[in-house]
Amino acid sequence: MVNKFLEFFTIEASDNPVLFWVKEAVVALLILFVFWCLSRLVRRLVLVWASRFTAFTRTDLDDRILQRIAPPLELLVLLAGAYYAVRSLPLVEKIESIASGVIFVVNVTIIAFIAYRVADELLKWYATRVEERHGVFNRQLLPLVEKLISIFLVGTALIITLKHFNYDVLSLVTALGIGSLAIGMAAKDTLANMISGFTLMLDRPFRIGDRIQLTNGLWGDVVDIGLRSTKIKTVDNTYLIIPNSDLCNSTVVNLAFPDLRAKGRINIGVGYDSDIANVKRILVATALEVPEVLREPVPEAFFTSFGDHALNTSLFFWVDDYSQVFSVTDKVNSLLLTRLQDNGIVIPYPIRTVQLEKDR
């Protein structure tokens, strides 16, 4: 019975243009309805069923990604249905090509948008993880990486779209390559500093707030790590602005790594008639009188050398923060002067004896 009805409908449609278009419209609507059901199913798969599996993971990264890609995925499936529905209609070839081309471009845009959302969530997750582990993350890196990802996705989507419409992509890629080469040759120093800036941000030899010392002896606290240069604030409240390429190609001492503890050293010379064992004991005991000096590692005193006018000794001690070294050294020095005087230990100064002989 159904077969006879369909046969009758087909015969009538072939004879009547109105029935023919109604039939084609019904088929297109059925295709669109099927894909609409599929889009709802995809949304449920992503937000409900997939979320049940991601609930067992330790991180919420997968949950955030699913929440952000569900709406565009649903729209992508629905537009795919619209694409096939348009292709099923017996339209004029030019109109069909324009309509399907527009839908194809929209679909490629949505795919690029989904990829951008996934990359954005991955970058935010990475930044949060670095901050939890190291306490600081250079947030200037995120907008730059996001822009580079956007440029890459837009370029990829453009190439795919042009390829779909049978445009010569090779000439476009060649032109972009030649243009990039010309820009690279004209701005090689700037590009070198930018690449070095990326290296510093990713390799992290130092962080913002760390105290570093350069090969020329200058040192200070890192204030900012930019794309072209790094700014360092010295103790006399001046800024050192150093190109990133110079920092990448030189030796840098990070005083804040692996932790903030720092060692102080005091060199002192005592008279040759002093009891060196008693001097070392006084040095250690005096350092322990200062509250900021750490008890672990314990302060140490060493007899380092025989000087031309004194026995040279060195006192080593540790503090919690490298910024306290100067203030603690001042306290230890002031207290040492008193303790050595109380114990009758002389700190000699250079003496030169000149002997004059008469000519015979």
Secondary structure, DSSP 8 states (H G I E B T S, - for coil): -HHHHHHHHHHHHHH-HHHHHHHHHHHHHHHHHHHHHHHHHHHHIIIIIHHHHHTTSS-SHHHHHHHHHHHHHHHHHHHHHHHHHHHHS---HHHHHHHHHHHHHHHHHHHHHHHHHHHHHHHHHHHHHHHHHHS---TTHHHHHHHHHHHHHHHHHHHHHHHHTT--HHHHHHHHHHHHHHHHHHTHHHHHHHHHHHHHHHH-SS-TT-EEE-TTS-EEEEEEE-SSEEEEE-TTS-EEEEEHHHHHTS--EETTSS-S-EEEEEEEEE-TTS-HHHHHHHHHHHHHTSTTB-SSS--EEEEEEE-SSSEEEEEEEEESSGGGHHHHHHHHHHHHHHHHHHTT----------------
